[in-house]
Amino acid sequence: MAMDAEGALHSTQLETLYRVSVVLSRTLDVKQAPPEVLRVLDDSAGLTRGMISVLDPDSGDLVVNAVHGVEAQDFGPVRYQAGEGVLGLILEEGKTVALPSIASNPRFLNRLGIYERRLPFIAAPIHVGGALQGVLAVQPNRLDDGMLAIRARFVEMIANLIGQSLKLSLEVAEEKKSIAEERDTLRRTVRSQHGFDNIVGHSSAMRRIFEQIRMVSKWNTTVLVRGETGTGKELIANAIHYNSPRARGPYVRLNCASLPENLLESELFGHEKGAFTGAVTQRRGRFEMADGGTIFLDEIGEISPAFQAKLLRVLQEGELERVGGGRTMKVDVRVIAATHRDLEDAVDEGKFREDLYFRLNVMPISLPPLRERLEDIPEIARHLLVRIGQMQGRALNLSESALTRLTQYPWPGNVRELENCLERAAVMSESGNIDIDLIRIDRQRDLPMASNAPRIELDDPNIDERTKVIAALEQAGWVQAKAARLLNMTPRQIAYRILTLGIEVKQF
């Protein structure tokens, strides 16, 4: 009979082990799993009044975490210090305790007041990676029948399962924390690279644009960024997205002028497998990728009237169909568009749909060309030099005479042309110091000096001779005979000055 009882117990314990493993495999939630395990032990193995205590890393105490059949708010904070009571003994010695009855051990404190004094009591340590991290305690629902040791061994198995699950849960939680920290770091980096700090300028025109960005970023309003090529339209789009409530969502960019119309539709709306030759797989479009975030459509003025109608539907209804598909999909996308074209003229000429124009032009932001904010050039130039210096791994400096020359040019290519000019100068500088002789400006012969640019007075006694000779050469279009007349010199004298002062003569 004893063997039959023992066999039945082993069978019950095996079934209970399986059910506990199922519970632990379903979730890594350290709050959800313990009550479920205690319920299974009660239902399947007759191990009642289950309790799980966990180690408080700050105090080193055991703190009751879960009690079967009792809500957490009903038992309040219950703690055991090392050596205090039966649980404190486990914390101190790290060994399983099995009592034939609670009454037989005067150390038992019964702080929860739920245990039967005449019934056995079993408590086993929960180890995580070899370190004690908690205790599993249960009370068999029958008097000691001589199989207490078997039950104690079974409780140790359950405690080991809980420990392995807790270890995995902690590893996953640590990995999630690491990923979240890395994600937040990347977001901060991206936001700093694409936020307001990356848009340089304190002119009245730029202050007005900063205010427009701040106001429109808060809402989902469609924005149309307008301005000449090279004025920084993409920087404005970036700043709007990364300072908006959608900053945590995707940010998708597409230059509409870079693709032919047949590819543009597939790129924006996606396509189904077999929709056309080469469509061997299904593909999501840029609008789907941007769902919940922002899409930036650069050079929107370059798309054909036929494609404009398809784009209009997405803007109006938030709906699209993949190329070759018949299923309509809803997307939640904020649209920022940009163009250097005069869309009003395009509308008048019938090249741009009027309804699409009004749909895009909800909040226009017009960027002034660089020649209309020459007072920003020193700040922009220094900002660009920092970026170029980071790429070259060294510090770059710009002389005052070089800055003066930069402000005397109208920059038809805007900031992009200025950046090219500075990068070229940095490449030519051995020391990292950029003086006026390294500022080589394209197309200078064909372009007039900016009307409001500061002009060096050639008779100013405070200007050094080298700067004065270079200024005269610039004013004379680098014709030495004309420059000589401006300085009241002979051609031979100015040629000698150019040679001795190490001035590089510009050839046009």
WODATA-V442063 format. One record per pair of residues at least 24 apart in sequence whose C-alpha atoms are under 7 Angstrom apart, sorted by the first residue. I is the first residue (numbers start at 1). J is the second residue. D is the distance in whole Angstrom. If there is no record, write none. Layout:
i:j:d
I:J:D
I:J:D
This chain:
i:j:d
12:44:7
12:45:6
13:45:6
16:40:7
16:41:7
16:44:6
16:45:6
24:165:6
28:169:5
30:166:7
34:66:7
35:66:6
35:68:6
38:68:6
39:68:6
46:140:6
46:141:6
47:138:6
47:139:5
47:140:4
47:141:6
48:138:6
48:139:5
48:140:6
48:141:6
49:115:7
49:138:6
49:139:6
50:137:6
50:138:4
50:139:7
51:136:6
51:137:5
51:138:6
52:135:6
52:136:5
52:137:6
53:134:5
53:135:5
53:136:7
54:133:6
54:134:4
54:135:7
55:133:5
55:134:5
62:134:7
75:112:7
85:109:6
90:125:7
94:125:6
94:132:7
95:124:7
95:125:7
96:123:6
96:124:4
96:125:6
97:122:6
97:123:5
97:124:6
98:122:4
98:123:7
98:152:6
100:144:6
119:143:5
120:144:6
122:152:6
124:155:7
124:156:5
124:159:6
125:159:7
126:159:5
126:160:6
126:162:7
126:163:5
127:160:7
127:163:5
128:163:5
128:164:7
128:166:7
128:167:6
129:167:7
191:242:6
194:235:7
194:238:5
194:239:6
195:238:7
195:239:4
195:242:6
195:243:7
196:239:6
199:235:7
200:379:7
200:380:6
201:376:5
201:379:7
201:380:7
202:376:6
203:373:6
203:375:7
203:376:6
213:240:6
217:241:7
217:243:6
217:244:5
218:244:5
218:245:7
220:334:6
222:334:6
222:335:5
222:336:6
222:360:6
222:362:6
222:363:6
223:335:7
223:336:5
223:337:6
223:360:7
223:361:7
223:362:6
223:363:5
223:364:6
224:336:6
224:337:5
224:338:5
224:360:6
224:361:6
224:363:6
224:364:5
224:365:6
225:337:6
225:338:5
225:339:7
225:364:6
225:365:5
225:366:6
226:338:6
226:339:5
226:340:6
226:365:6
226:366:5
226:367:6
227:339:7
227:340:5
227:366:6
227:367:5
227:368:7
228:340:5
228:369:6
229:340:6
229:413:7
230:413:6
230:414:5
230:415:6
230:416:5
231:367:7
231:369:6
231:414:6
231:415:6
233:338:7
237:296:7
237:336:6
241:294:7
246:293:5
249:292:6
249:293:4
250:290:5
250:292:7
250:293:5
250:294:6
251:290:6
251:293:6
251:294:5
251:295:6
252:286:7
252:290:6
252:294:6
252:295:5
252:296:6
253:295:6
253:296:5
253:297:6
254:296:6
254:297:5
254:298:6
255:297:6
255:298:5
255:299:6
256:297:6
256:298:6
256:299:6
256:300:6
256:302:7
256:303:7
257:299:6
257:302:6
266:323:6
269:320:7
269:321:7
269:322:5
269:323:7
270:322:5
270:323:6
271:322:5
271:323:4
271:324:6
272:322:6
272:323:6
272:324:6
272:325:6
275:323:6
275:324:4
288:331:6
290:333:6
291:331:5
291:332:5
291:333:5
292:332:5
292:333:6
293:333:6
293:334:6
294:333:5
294:334:5
294:335:6
295:333:7
295:334:6
295:335:5
295:336:6
296:335:6
296:336:5
296:337:6
297:336:6
297:337:5
297:338:6
298:337:6
298:338:5
298:339:6
299:338:6
299:339:5
299:340:7
300:337:6
300:338:6
300:339:6
301:339:6
301:341:6
301:343:7
305:351:6
305:352:6
305:353:7
308:353:7
312:356:6
369:414:6
370:411:6
370:414:5
370:415:7
371:410:5
371:411:6
374:407:6
377:407:6
378:403:6
384:419:6
388:423:6
395:432:6
396:432:5
396:433:6
397:432:6
397:433:5
397:434:6
398:433:6
398:434:5
398:435:6
399:434:6
399:435:5
401:435:7
401:436:6
401:467:7
402:435:5
402:436:4
402:439:7
405:436:7
407:453:6
408:449:6
408:450:6
408:453:5
408:454:7
409:449:5
409:450:6
410:449:6
410:450:5
437:503:6
437:504:6
445:477:7
445:508:7
466:501:6
478:506:7
